[in-house]
Each structure stands twice: as C-alpha cells, then as structure tokens.
Amino acid sequence: MAETSKLLRVLPEVFQVAADTSPPMQALLAVAEDMHAPVRQVLDVIHTVPDPRRAPASLIPFLSRWVDLDWLTLPGPESSRSGSIPVARQRDLIAAAAQLSARRGTVDGLTRFLHLATGVPGFDVESVPGTFHIKVLVPAAAADQLELVGRIVKGVKPAHVTDELMVRPAGGPDE
C-alpha cells in the first residue's frame, strides 16, 4: 500500500514512515485515495477540455461559445435539422476559429469558412469592387446544404454587402 499511494508521496516523512507499519495510517490513506480518485480522474484529462479535437462531444457547444461560433453551431429558431453541422466539422471550425476570425469579411475567409463548415471544397466568391455585392458559387456537392451556406454567408460577410447564392451545375470545371 505504502509504495502505490500517490498521496503518500506528498505527505511529510513522518507519515511516510508511519504508513509502513501502522494499520490505522494505511486505512486512512486508502480512504483518502478513494476520496481523491474522482477528482484525480478529472484532473488527469483536464488538458483535453480546451482542445476541440480531443474534448468530449458534450463540450463542443461550450467551446463554440468560447470562440463566438455558437450563432452557427447551436440550434436556433431559424435553423432546421438540415442546417445543423456535424460534430466533426464543428471541431474543425473551433480549431480554425482564430484564423477565421482574422480573415472575417474577406473572400478568402468566407471560402475557407464554407469549406470547413460543409466539408465540401470548391466554393468561389465573386466580388466586384465598388458594388458591395458578392455572388457565392456553391459546388453541386453542397447543394443540399444551402440553408447552412446562407447562414454562414449572412453571418460572415460585412453587413453592408448584399449576397447571392448560385449552385454550380454538377460536372462543372471544379467538380
């Protein structure tokens, strides 16, 4: 018992010596170890909490709130089941949140965001300077996620810019 106790190693030497020969001290250590076990289990994995790749799925909504993605990942009154994002893609979005935030409002940032959220590459954004209008060209593979694409475009583009979504026909140049 005395050699296996993690608690015993942090106690003063007098307790360590007494634990070798004292049954009451051994019993007290066993009870203390049992009481600390649940806390130790949590502390042993605490480093996984802020990591979106390793955090339990139940913490993903919490992490999305930390990085201001809850507007997209949490169910809202205007979103239907088809507009929800799978947990694996939510993890990708949370992991890339700093870069996405730094590029928010740019064509590059919007295409990267759409790719991560839908899992489909090949989005293009056409923007004519001075028109304050963008046209988002959606790959045919993401046509079933138009509601999600629309929510992302509305949430990421600058407020003064109007938008238009257009699905590319299947078999186009980027398909």
NORFEN-V251499 format. One record per residue. N is the residue number from 1. SS is DSSP state (H for helix, E for strand, - for the rest). OMEGA is omega in whole degrees, 0 to 359 (none if undefined). BURIAL is # if it has 24 or more other ideal C-beta (glycine too) atoms within 12 Angstrom, else .. Layout:
N_SS_OMEGA_BURIAL / N_SS_OMEGA_BURIAL
This chain:
1_-_186_. / 2_-_182_. / 3_-_186_. / 4_-_184_. / 5_-_176_# / 6_-_180_. / 7_-_183_# / 8_H_182_# / 9_H_181_. / 10_H_178_. / 11_-_177_. / 12_-_185_. / 13_H_181_. / 14_H_178_. / 15_H_179_. / 16_H_178_. / 17_H_182_. / 18_H_183_. / 19_H_179_# / 20_H_187_. / 21_H_187_. / 22_-_177_. / 23_H_177_. / 24_H_179_. / 25_H_178_# / 26_H_178_# / 27_H_178_. / 28_H_178_. / 29_H_180_# / 30_H_178_. / 31_H_180_. / 32_H_178_. / 33_H_179_# / 34_H_180_. / 35_H_181_. / 36_H_185_. / 37_H_180_. / 38_H_179_. / 39_H_180_. / 40_H_178_. / 41_H_178_. / 42_H_182_. / 43_H_179_. / 44_H_181_. / 45_-_184_. / 46_H_180_. / 47_H_179_. / 48_H_185_. / 49_-_182_. / 50_-_181_. / 51_-_184_. / 52_-_180_# / 53_-_184_. / 54_-_182_. / 55_-_175_# / 56_-_182_. / 57_H_180_. / 58_H_180_. / 59_H_183_# / 60_H_176_# / 61_H_178_# / 62_H_179_. / 63_H_179_# / 64_H_177_# / 65_H_179_. / 66_H_186_. / 67_-_176_# / 68_-_173_. / 69_-_182_# / 70_H_177_. / 71_H_183_. / 72_H_188_# / 73_H_179_# / 74_-_179_. / 75_-_179_. / 76_-_182_. / 77_-_183_. / 78_-_182_. / 79_-_177_. / 80_-_180_. / 81_H_181_. / 82_H_181_. / 83_H_182_# / 84_-_182_. / 85_-_177_# / 86_-_184_. / 87_H_181_. / 88_H_179_. / 89_H_175_# / 90_H_178_# / 91_H_179_# / 92_H_180_# / 93_H_180_# / 94_H_180_# / 95_H_182_# / 96_-_187_# / 97_H_181_# / 98_H_179_. / 99_H_179_. / 100_H_180_# / 101_H_180_. / 102_H_183_. / 103_-_181_. / 104_-_179_# / 105_-_178_. / 106_-_178_. / 107_H_180_# / 108_H_180_. / 109_H_180_# / 110_H_180_# / 111_H_178_# / 112_H_179_# / 113_H_181_# / 114_H_179_# / 115_H_180_# / 116_H_185_# / 117_H_183_# / 118_H_184_# / 119_-_182_# / 120_-_176_# / 121_-_173_. / 122_-_175_# / 123_-_174_# / 124_E_177_# / 125_E_177_# / 126_E_181_. / 127_E_176_# / 128_-_181_. / 129_-_178_. / 130_-_182_. / 131_-_182_. / 132_-_180_. / 133_E_175_. / 134_E_174_# / 135_E_180_# / 136_E_178_# / 137_E_186_# / 138_E_176_# / 139_-_181_# / 140_H_180_. / 141_H_180_# / 142_H_182_# / 143_H_180_# / 144_H_181_. / 145_H_184_# / 146_H_179_# / 147_H_178_# / 148_H_179_# / 149_H_179_# / 150_H_178_# / 151_H_180_# / 152_H_181_# / 153_H_180_# / 154_H_183_# / 155_H_187_# / 156_H_182_# / 157_-_175_# / 158_-_186_. / 159_-_183_. / 160_-_182_. / 161_-_174_# / 162_E_183_. / 163_E_179_# / 164_E_177_. / 165_E_179_# / 166_E_179_# / 167_E_176_# / 168_-_175_# / 169_-_178_. / 170_-_179_. / 171_-_179_. / 172_-_185_. / 173_-_181_. / 174_-_182_. / 175_-_none_.
